[in-house]
Amino acid sequence: MAEDGHDLVLLPAVGAIAWALRGVVPAPAWPAVRAGAIVAGTLALVSWPYAAGYGAGRGNPSLLPRDYVLGPLLVGVAVVAVTTAAALRAVGARRRR
């Protein structure tokens, strides 16, 4: 039953984001942007419980020993940079034809 609630919220949100991106992204860049959005979204979903500190024990600091906000943030910046470079390259290649 809980899965249905997630599907009722998450799937329309993902669809709306994809629809909005598709309207502003040039066609040659769309595959790169779509792949980058999938990677960034997956990263956000996987890293959220760690960044929020779920499961951390007050008496045991070794349960979550790293900075779980900075790591995913840096990876997210790298994903955006690679996605932007790939999209610009695709648009540039299309214009050269």
HELIX and SHEET records of a PDB file:
HELIX    1   1 ALA A    2  VAL A   24  1                                  23    
HELIX    2   2 ALA A   27  ALA A   29  5                                   3    
HELIX    3   3 TRP A   30  ALA A   52  1                                  23    
HELIX    4   4 LEU A   70  ARG A   96  1                                  27    
END                                                                             
